[in-house]
Amino acid sequence: MKVTKELAEMAELMRVDLNSRRLTVSLRWMNGGEYALRQVDEQNPKWYREFCAHYSPSRRRGWRWPNARRRMFIKRRDTLRGLGEIAASRNETVYASRLIPYVEDMCCQSCQKRST
């Protein structure tokens, strides 16, 4: 698939967004320090959470299931590299080809926001 200028620009915005936001969790002590609750301070972008959920193996299934081998664990570093590749108007790696539908979706969402 050919990468258009709009997709390249959106991929660069998504790369900056992913670089600037990271999942951070802290412990919040309750009841005078008897127990702690996990509290999410900052989340990854929604599109990245969806991307990870789509390509990561389900926790309910073990590694012995046949389709678990077809899935992969998403690595943030490789996702950033794939977005950089799309921003450079290339589509050569597996990550870039898997990211293109998410970049297209973000382009459509931004077009809809501009039209309303």
C-alpha positions in Angstrom: 0.0 0.0 0.0 1.2 3.4 -0.9 1.6 5.9 2.0 -0.1 9.2 1.3 1.1 12.6 2.6 -1.9 12.7 5.0 -1.0 9.3 6.4 2.6 10.3 6.8 1.6 13.4 8.7 -0.8 11.5 11.0 1.8 8.8 11.7 4.2 11.5 12.8 1.6 13.0 15.1 0.9 9.5 16.5 4.6 8.9 17.0 4.9 12.2 19.0 1.8 11.3 21.0 3.1 7.8 21.9 6.5 9.3 22.8 5.0 11.8 25.1 2.5 9.5 26.9 3.3 6.4 28.9 1.4 4.2 31.2 2.4 5.1 34.8 0.9 3.5 37.8 1.4 4.4 41.5 0.4 2.9 44.8 -2.1 4.8 46.9 -2.0 3.8 50.5 -5.4 3.4 52.1 -6.6 3.2 55.7 -3.5 4.5 57.4 -1.1 2.4 55.4 -2.8 -1.0 55.9 -3.1 -1.7 52.2 -2.4 -0.1 48.8 -4.5 0.4 45.7 -3.0 0.8 42.2 -3.8 4.1 40.7 -3.3 5.0 37.0 -1.6 8.3 36.7 -1.3 8.4 33.0 -2.4 6.1 30.2 -1.1 5.2 26.8 -3.0 6.7 23.8 -6.3 4.9 23.1 -5.2 3.8 19.6 -2.0 2.2 21.1 -4.0 0.3 23.7 -6.3 -1.0 20.9 -3.3 -2.0 18.8 -1.8 -3.9 21.7 -5.0 -5.6 22.5 -5.5 -6.7 18.9 -2.1 -8.2 18.4 -1.2 -9.4 21.9 -2.1 -13.0 23.0 -5.1 -13.3 25.3 -4.3 -13.9 28.9 -7.1 -16.4 29.2 -5.5 -18.8 26.7 -2.3 -20.6 27.3 0.7 -20.7 24.9 -0.4 -24.2 23.9 -3.3 -23.0 21.8 -2.5 -23.0 18.1 -3.6 -19.4 17.3 -1.4 -18.1 20.1 1.6 -18.7 18.0 0.2 -16.4 15.3 -0.1 -13.5 17.7 2.8 -11.4 19.0 3.7 -9.2 21.8 3.7 -5.5 20.8 6.9 -3.7 21.6 6.7 0.1 22.0 10.2 0.6 20.5 9.1 -1.3 17.3 5.8 0.6 17.2 7.7 3.9 17.2 10.0 2.6 14.5 7.0 1.5 12.4 5.3 4.9 12.8 8.6 6.6 11.8 8.7 4.5 8.7 5.2 5.5 7.8 6.0 9.1 8.5 8.9 8.7 6.0 6.3 7.5 3.4 7.6 3.9 3.5 5.7 0.6 4.3 8.3 -2.1 4.4 8.1 -3.8 7.9 5.4 -5.9 9.5 4.8 -3.3 12.1 4.3 -0.5 9.5 1.8 -2.7 7.6 -0.1 -3.5 10.8 -0.1 0.1 11.9 -1.5 1.5 8.7 -5.2 0.7 9.5 -4.8 2.5 12.9 -3.2 5.6 11.2 -6.1 5.6 8.6 -8.6 5.4 11.4 -7.0 8.4 13.1 -7.0 10.3 9.8 -10.8 9.6 9.4 -11.5 10.7 13.0 -9.6 13.9 12.6 -11.4 14.6 9.3 -14.8 14.0 11.0 -13.8 16.4 13.9 -12.9 19.1 11.3 -16.2 18.8 9.4 -18.4 19.2 12.5 
